[in-house]
Amino acid sequence: MSNNQLVAKALAAATDTVAMEIGVDILDKVPVMFKEQFPEKRALIVADENTWRVAGEAVYAHLQTVGVECEEPYIFTDPHLHAEWRFVEMLDERLAATDAIAVAVGSGTINDLCKLCSYHQSRPYMCVATAASVDGYSSFGASITYKNMKQTFTCPAPKAILADVGVMARAPKEMTAAGYADLAAKIPAGAEWIIADFVGSEPIHDEAWHIVQDGLKEALADPEGVAALRPEAIAPLVEGLMLSGFAMQAARSSRPASCTDHLFSHLWNMRNHTYNGVTPSHGFQVSVGTLCMCAMFDEAYKSDFTTLDVERCVAAWPSLEEVRAAAERLFANESFAELGVTEITAKYDDKEEVRRQMQLLKSNWPDLKARLQAQCYTYDEMYRYLSIVGAPTKPEDVGITKAQMLADVPFVRHIRRRYNLLDLGLRAGTLDTWVNGVFGKGGIWEVK
């Protein structure tokens, strides 16, 4: 299937987005798209000071030139702007005072704010993407920090998206590297979805799977071109990120695009982690989580589950009361303690279900292992790709010590009810061995 066919199929499957255009130097096409999707409506450009300079001002001029009525642009000036609830309240107040359609000119933060606030006002919106930094442009839901907890709020994706690759190629290279890492995370995330499907926890949504996975490795195939900010290399990256969002629309879930790789980032955000005074980008944090999970898969392949003692696994499995008590102890000093207890309770399996899963694993391990190895890059492969584009390749690159990352492994298993590789290892009694393989003596991130 050609890329154009894949995009057309993805748009047909998407529930919210009906129009998308990717190209070089195409900001002048914004008015045509706006008038087609929002006839007779006024536009309200939402940007920050940087995105206003690189694209917002031009979009505003193009809209006015063809007679689209525009309100005074809303430009965030806070240097610490991020997807946090106080900024939602600010934009909510502005949108409530008008019936204009928000035109989000920016990347992840601007888009998520416009997405949620437009939903609050019961109206669609348009996105003009300025950096190949996230997959959230076209995704269902907005990732916002609320009461110290990173949460995904239900809200529709933009009705129309325009991505100017020329603008994106001029964005800071760190943003492009972050987007590349976010897309690369779909590799281990796909492997973890295979596991969840295998045990019957969360069946693979066939349409969403093919939208995000069919062209994924091709979109990642030119890290040198991405590092050099060549538009011809960035265009497939942008397309891959957009397709990931469409897959999430089709599945009405982030499952097609993320799993444990993202959970490290969510955990650190909920703790308000900063490095050199700033919050590391989502993509940079995900880069470290992605490498961790690729290494964890490498360790998992060393297990021989064809000899698994299923009854021993069942006997060792704790009761729900024991799991809740352990979660309460683990999260005792966290501001989001309730989340950890709630999510681990929601994905608890009783002993009989653990027996079923482990017997299934024992009987089918060679086939499952082959599927996982075909899907997931090894640590060495993923390290090569991410290092070339300039994404972080070790915890210290985002201000996390190896010892802290090791300590965070049990936390990430608790903060989302999504079944993952760590859950499988815990039930099989091998998780500690895998973790030691990554962080123990001789591991890629050996804790001294």
C-alpha positions as CSV (number, residue, x, y, z in Angstrom):
1,M,0.0,0.0,0.0
2,S,1.4,3.4,-0.9
3,N,1.8,6.2,1.6
4,N,-1.1,8.1,0.0
5,Q,-3.3,5.1,0.2
6,L,-2.3,4.5,3.9
7,V,-3.1,8.1,4.8
8,A,-6.5,8.0,2.9
9,K,-7.4,4.8,4.8
10,A,-6.3,6.3,8.1
11,L,-8.5,9.4,7.5
12,A,-11.4,7.2,6.6
13,A,-11.0,5.3,9.9
14,A,-10.5,8.5,12.0
15,T,-13.5,9.6,13.9
16,D,-12.6,13.3,14.2
17,T,-10.2,14.5,11.5
18,V,-11.5,14.8,8.0
19,A,-8.8,16.7,6.3
20,M,-5.0,16.7,6.4
21,E,-2.3,18.1,4.2
22,I,1.5,17.7,4.6
23,G,3.9,19.6,2.3
24,V,6.7,22.1,2.1
25,D,5.9,25.8,2.4
26,I,2.1,25.4,2.3
27,L,1.0,27.9,5.0
28,D,-0.8,29.7,2.2
29,K,-3.2,26.7,1.9
30,V,-4.5,27.3,5.4
31,P,-7.3,29.6,4.3
32,V,-8.7,27.2,1.7
33,M,-8.7,24.4,4.3
34,F,-10.3,26.6,6.9
35,K,-13.1,27.8,4.6
36,E,-13.8,24.3,3.4
37,Q,-14.1,22.9,6.9
38,F,-15.5,25.9,8.8
39,P,-17.6,27.9,6.3
40,E,-18.7,31.3,7.4
41,K,-16.8,31.0,10.7
42,R,-14.3,33.4,12.2
43,A,-10.8,32.3,13.1
44,L,-8.9,32.7,16.4
45,I,-5.2,31.9,16.1
46,V,-3.7,30.5,19.3
47,A,0.1,30.4,19.5
48,D,3.0,31.2,21.8
49,E,5.6,33.8,21.0
50,N,7.9,31.4,19.1
51,T,5.2,29.8,17.0
52,W,3.6,33.1,16.3
53,R,6.9,34.3,14.8
54,V,7.7,31.1,12.7
55,A,4.2,30.5,11.4
56,G,1.3,32.2,13.2
57,E,1.9,35.7,11.8
58,A,2.0,34.3,8.2
59,V,-1.2,32.2,8.8
60,Y,-2.9,35.3,10.2
61,A,-2.0,37.3,7.1
62,H,-3.0,34.6,4.7
63,L,-6.4,34.2,6.4
64,Q,-7.0,38.0,6.2
65,T,-5.9,38.2,2.6
66,V,-8.7,35.9,1.4
67,G,-11.3,37.5,3.6
68,V,-11.6,35.1,6.6
69,E,-12.6,37.2,9.5
70,C,-10.0,36.9,12.3
71,E,-10.1,37.8,15.9
72,E,-7.1,39.3,17.7
73,P,-4.7,36.3,18.0
74,Y,-4.3,34.7,21.5
75,I,-0.6,34.5,22.2
76,F,0.7,32.8,25.3
77,T,3.7,34.7,26.7
78,D,4.5,32.7,29.8
79,P,8.1,31.2,29.3
80,H,7.0,28.2,31.3
81,L,4.0,27.3,29.2
82,H,3.1,23.6,29.3
83,A,0.1,21.5,29.1
84,E,-1.1,22.3,32.6
85,W,-4.6,23.1,33.9
86,R,-4.0,26.8,34.7
87,F,-3.3,27.4,31.0
88,V,-6.5,25.4,30.1
89,E,-8.5,27.9,32.3
90,M,-6.9,30.9,30.6
91,L,-7.7,29.6,27.1
92,D,-11.2,28.5,28.2
93,E,-12.0,32.0,29.3
94,R,-10.9,33.4,25.9
95,L,-12.8,30.9,23.8
96,A,-15.9,31.3,26.0
97,A,-16.0,34.9,24.9
98,T,-16.3,34.1,21.2
99,D,-17.8,31.6,18.7
100,A,-14.6,31.7,16.6
101,I,-12.8,28.5,15.6
102,A,-9.4,28.1,17.3
103,V,-6.5,27.6,14.9
104,A,-3.7,26.0,17.0
105,V,-0.4,27.1,15.6
106,G,2.3,25.2,17.4
107,S,3.3,21.8,18.6
108,G,2.2,19.5,21.5
109,T,1.3,22.0,24.2
110,I,-0.6,24.5,22.0
111,N,-2.4,21.7,20.3
112,D,-3.5,19.9,23.5
113,L,-4.7,23.2,25.1
114,C,-6.7,24.0,22.0
115,K,-8.0,20.5,21.8
116,L,-9.4,20.4,25.3
117,C,-10.6,24.0,25.4
118,S,-12.4,23.7,22.1
119,Y,-14.1,20.6,23.4
120,H,-15.2,22.5,26.5
121,Q,-16.9,25.0,24.1
122,S,-18.5,22.2,22.0
123,R,-16.8,23.2,18.8
124,P,-14.2,21.8,16.4
125,Y,-10.8,23.3,15.8
126,M,-7.9,23.3,13.3
127,C,-4.2,22.6,13.9
128,V,-1.2,24.1,12.0
129,A,1.7,21.9,13.2
130,T,5.0,23.7,13.5
131,A,7.4,20.9,14.6
132,A,7.7,17.1,14.1
133,S,7.8,16.7,17.8
134,V,4.8,14.7,18.9
135,D,2.1,12.3,17.8
136,G,-0.6,14.2,19.7
137,Y,-1.5,16.5,16.8
138,S,-4.0,14.0,15.4
139,S,-4.7,11.9,18.6
140,F,-8.0,11.5,20.4
141,G,-7.6,13.1,23.8
142,A,-5.4,15.7,25.4
143,S,-2.6,15.0,27.9
144,I,-2.8,17.6,30.6
145,T,-1.4,17.8,34.1
146,Y,-4.3,18.3,36.6
147,K,-3.9,18.2,40.3
148,N,-0.3,17.0,40.0
149,M,-1.4,14.1,37.8
150,K,-0.7,13.7,34.1
151,Q,-4.1,12.7,32.7
152,T,-5.5,12.1,29.2
153,F,-8.8,14.0,29.0
154,T,-11.4,12.8,26.5
155,C,-11.8,15.3,23.6
156,P,-11.8,15.1,19.8
157,A,-8.8,15.5,17.6
158,P,-8.7,18.5,15.2
159,K,-11.1,18.5,12.3
160,A,-8.4,19.7,10.0
161,I,-4.6,19.5,10.2
162,L,-1.9,21.2,8.0
163,A,1.7,20.4,8.5
164,D,4.2,22.6,6.8
165,V,7.4,20.5,6.6
166,G,9.4,23.6,5.6
167,V,8.5,25.2,8.9
168,M,9.1,21.9,10.7
169,A,12.6,21.5,9.2
170,R,13.5,24.9,10.6
171,A,12.3,24.0,14.1
172,P,15.0,23.3,16.8
173,K,16.6,20.0,16.1
174,E,15.8,18.8,19.6
175,M,12.1,19.0,18.8
176,T,12.5,16.8,15.7
177,A,14.6,14.4,17.7
178,A,11.9,14.2,20.3
179,G,9.3,13.5,17.6
180,Y,11.5,10.8,16.2
181,A,11.8,9.2,19.6
182,D,8.0,9.4,20.2
183,L,7.5,7.6,16.9
184,A,10.2,5.0,17.7
185,A,8.3,4.2,20.9
186,K,5.5,2.6,18.8
187,I,8.0,-0.3,18.2
188,P,8.1,-1.7,21.8
189,A,4.6,-0.4,22.4
190,G,3.4,-2.6,19.6
191,A,5.2,-5.6,21.1
192,E,3.5,-5.0,24.4
193,W,0.1,-4.8,22.7
194,I,0.9,-8.2,21.1
195,I,1.4,-9.5,24.7
196,A,-1.9,-7.9,25.9
197,D,-3.7,-9.4,23.0
198,F,-2.0,-12.8,23.5
199,V,-3.2,-13.1,27.1
200,G,-6.7,-11.7,26.3
201,S,-6.4,-8.5,28.3
202,E,-6.7,-6.0,25.4
203,P,-7.3,-7.4,21.9
204,I,-5.5,-5.8,19.0
205,H,-7.7,-3.4,17.1
206,D,-6.9,-4.6,13.6
207,E,-7.5,-1.3,11.7
208,A,-5.7,0.8,14.3
209,W,-2.8,-1.6,14.3
210,H,-2.2,-1.5,10.6
211,I,-2.6,2.3,10.5
212,V,0.3,2.8,12.9
213,Q,2.5,-0.2,12.2
214,D,2.4,-0.8,8.5
215,G,4.7,2.0,7.5
216,L,6.3,2.6,10.9
217,K,9.8,1.1,10.3
218,E,10.0,2.8,6.9
219,A,9.2,6.2,8.6
220,L,12.1,5.6,11.0
221,A,14.5,4.3,8.3
222,D,16.5,7.6,7.7
223,P,17.7,8.8,11.1
224,E,20.7,10.5,9.3
225,G,18.3,12.6,7.2
226,V,16.2,13.5,10.2
227,A,19.3,14.5,12.1
228,A,20.3,16.7,9.1
229,L,16.8,18.2,9.1
230,R,16.2,17.3,5.5
231,P,12.6,17.9,4.5
232,E,12.5,14.7,2.5
233,A,13.3,12.7,5.7
234,I,11.1,14.8,8.0
235,A,8.0,14.3,5.8
236,P,7.8,10.5,6.4
237,L,8.4,11.2,10.1
238,V,5.5,13.7,10.2
239,E,3.3,11.3,8.4
240,G,4.1,8.5,10.8
241,L,3.3,10.7,13.8
242,M,0.0,11.8,12.2
243,L,-0.9,8.2,11.4
244,S,-0.3,7.3,15.1
245,G,-2.9,9.9,16.1
246,F,-5.4,8.6,13.5
247,A,-4.9,5.1,15.0
248,M,-5.7,6.4,18.4
249,Q,-8.8,8.0,17.0
250,A,-9.9,4.7,15.4
251,A,-9.3,2.8,18.6
252,R,-10.6,5.6,20.9
253,S,-7.5,4.8,23.0
254,S,-3.8,5.6,23.2
255,R,-3.0,1.8,23.2
256,P,-1.9,1.8,19.5
257,A,0.8,4.4,20.2
258,S,2.1,3.9,23.7
259,C,2.7,1.6,26.6
260,T,5.5,1.3,29.3
261,D,7.8,3.4,27.2
262,H,5.5,6.4,27.8
263,L,4.8,5.6,31.5
264,F,8.2,6.6,32.7
265,S,7.6,10.0,31.2
266,H,4.2,10.3,32.8
267,L,5.6,9.3,36.2
268,W,8.4,11.9,36.0
269,N,5.9,14.6,34.9
270,M,3.6,13.8,37.8
271,R,6.6,14.3,40.1
272,N,7.3,17.7,38.4
273,H,10.7,16.5,37.4
274,T,13.0,19.1,35.9
275,Y,16.6,18.9,34.5
276,N,18.7,22.1,34.5
277,G,15.7,24.0,35.5
278,V,13.3,22.9,32.8
279,T,11.0,19.9,32.2
280,P,12.5,17.6,29.7
281,S,10.4,17.2,26.5
282,H,7.9,14.3,26.3
283,G,9.8,12.8,23.4
284,F,13.2,12.9,25.2
285,Q,11.8,11.2,28.3
286,V,10.0,8.6,26.1
287,S,13.4,8.0,24.3
288,V,14.8,6.7,27.6
289,G,11.7,4.7,28.3
290,T,11.8,3.2,24.9
291,L,15.4,2.0,25.2
292,C,14.6,0.6,28.6
293,M,11.8,-1.5,27.2
294,C,13.9,-2.7,24.2
295,A,16.5,-3.9,26.7
296,M,13.8,-5.5,28.8
297,F,12.6,-7.4,25.8
298,D,16.1,-8.6,25.1
299,E,16.2,-10.0,28.7
300,A,12.8,-11.6,28.3
301,Y,13.9,-13.6,25.3
302,K,16.5,-15.3,27.5
303,S,13.7,-16.9,29.5
304,D,12.6,-20.4,28.5
305,F,8.9,-20.4,29.3
306,T,8.4,-23.9,27.8
307,T,9.6,-25.2,31.2
308,L,7.5,-22.8,33.3
309,D,6.2,-24.2,36.5
310,V,2.7,-22.8,36.2
311,E,1.5,-24.0,39.6
312,R,4.4,-22.4,41.3
313,C,3.5,-19.1,39.7
314,V,-0.1,-19.4,40.9
315,A,1.0,-20.3,44.4
316,A,3.2,-17.2,44.6
317,W,0.6,-14.9,43.2
318,P,-0.7,-12.4,45.9
319,S,-4.3,-11.7,46.8
320,L,-6.0,-8.5,45.8
321,E,-5.8,-7.3,49.4
322,E,-2.1,-7.9,49.4
323,V,-1.6,-6.1,46.1
324,R,-3.6,-3.1,47.3
325,A,-1.6,-2.9,50.6
326,A,1.7,-3.1,48.7
327,A,0.6,-0.3,46.4
328,E,-0.4,1.8,49.3
329,R,3.1,1.4,50.8
330,L,4.8,2.0,47.5
331,F,2.9,5.2,46.8
332,A,2.8,6.5,50.4
333,N,4.9,9.5,49.7
334,E,3.6,10.4,46.3
335,S,1.0,13.1,45.6
336,F,-0.8,10.8,43.2
337,A,-1.1,7.8,45.6
338,E,-4.7,7.2,44.7
339,L,-3.8,6.7,41.0
340,G,-1.3,4.0,41.8
341,V,-3.8,2.0,44.0
342,T,-6.7,2.5,41.6
343,E,-4.9,1.4,38.5
344,I,-3.2,-1.7,39.9
345,T,-6.5,-2.8,41.4
346,A,-8.2,-2.4,38.1
347,K,-5.8,-4.7,36.3
348,Y,-5.5,-7.3,39.0
349,D,-6.0,-10.9,37.9
350,D,-7.1,-13.7,40.3
351,K,-5.1,-16.9,40.6
352,E,-7.3,-18.8,38.2
353,E,-6.7,-16.2,35.5
354,V,-3.0,-16.2,36.2
355,R,-3.0,-20.0,35.8
356,R,-4.7,-19.6,32.4
357,Q,-2.3,-16.9,31.2
358,M,0.8,-18.8,32.3
359,Q,-0.3,-22.1,30.8
360,L,-1.0,-20.2,27.5
361,L,2.5,-18.7,27.8
362,K,4.1,-22.1,28.4
363,S,2.3,-23.8,25.5
364,N,3.0,-21.0,23.0
365,W,6.3,-19.3,24.0
366,P,8.3,-20.2,20.8
367,D,5.6,-18.6,18.6
368,L,5.1,-15.6,20.8
369,K,8.8,-15.0,21.1
370,A,9.2,-15.1,17.3
371,R,6.4,-12.5,16.9
372,L,7.9,-10.2,19.5
373,Q,11.4,-10.4,18.0
374,A,9.9,-9.6,14.6
375,Q,8.2,-6.5,16.0
376,C,10.6,-5.1,18.5
377,Y,14.1,-3.7,17.8
378,T,16.9,-4.9,20.0
379,Y,18.4,-2.4,22.4
380,D,21.4,-2.1,20.2
381,E,19.3,-1.3,17.1
382,M,17.2,1.2,18.9
383,Y,20.2,2.8,20.5
384,R,21.8,3.4,17.0
385,Y,18.7,5.1,15.6
386,L,18.1,7.3,18.6
387,S,21.7,8.3,19.0
388,I,22.0,9.3,15.4
389,V,19.0,11.7,15.6
390,G,20.3,13.2,18.8
391,A,17.7,11.8,21.2
392,P,18.7,10.8,24.8
393,T,20.2,7.3,25.2
394,K,20.6,7.0,28.9
395,P,18.6,8.2,32.0
396,E,21.2,10.9,32.9
397,D,20.4,12.6,29.6
398,V,17.0,13.7,31.1
399,G,18.3,14.2,34.6
400,I,17.4,10.8,36.0
401,T,20.0,8.6,37.7
402,K,20.2,4.9,36.8
403,A,19.4,4.1,40.5
404,Q,16.3,6.3,40.3
405,M,15.1,4.7,37.0
406,L,15.6,1.2,38.6
407,A,13.5,2.4,41.6
408,D,10.8,3.7,39.2
409,V,10.2,0.3,37.5
410,P,7.5,-0.8,40.0
411,F,5.9,2.6,39.9
412,V,5.3,2.5,36.1
413,R,3.6,-0.8,36.4
414,H,1.1,0.7,38.8
415,I,0.1,3.9,37.1
416,R,-1.8,2.5,34.1
417,R,-4.1,-0.5,34.0
418,R,-2.7,-1.4,30.6
419,Y,-1.3,-4.9,30.5
420,N,2.4,-4.9,29.6
421,L,5.7,-6.8,29.5
422,L,6.3,-6.1,33.2
423,D,2.9,-7.6,34.1
424,L,3.8,-10.8,32.2
425,G,7.1,-11.1,33.9
426,L,5.6,-10.5,37.3
427,R,3.1,-13.3,36.8
428,A,5.8,-15.6,35.5
429,G,8.2,-14.8,38.4
430,T,10.9,-13.6,36.0
431,L,10.5,-9.8,36.3
432,D,13.3,-9.4,38.9
433,T,15.7,-11.4,36.7
434,W,14.9,-9.1,33.7
435,V,15.3,-6.0,35.7
436,N,18.6,-7.2,37.1
437,G,19.7,-7.9,33.5
438,V,19.2,-4.3,32.6
439,F,20.3,-2.6,35.8
440,G,22.5,-5.2,37.5
441,K,26.2,-6.1,37.0
442,G,27.0,-6.1,33.3
443,G,23.6,-4.5,32.3
444,I,23.3,-1.6,29.9
445,W,22.5,0.7,32.8
446,E,24.4,-1.0,35.6
447,V,23.7,0.6,39.0
448,K,27.0,0.8,40.8
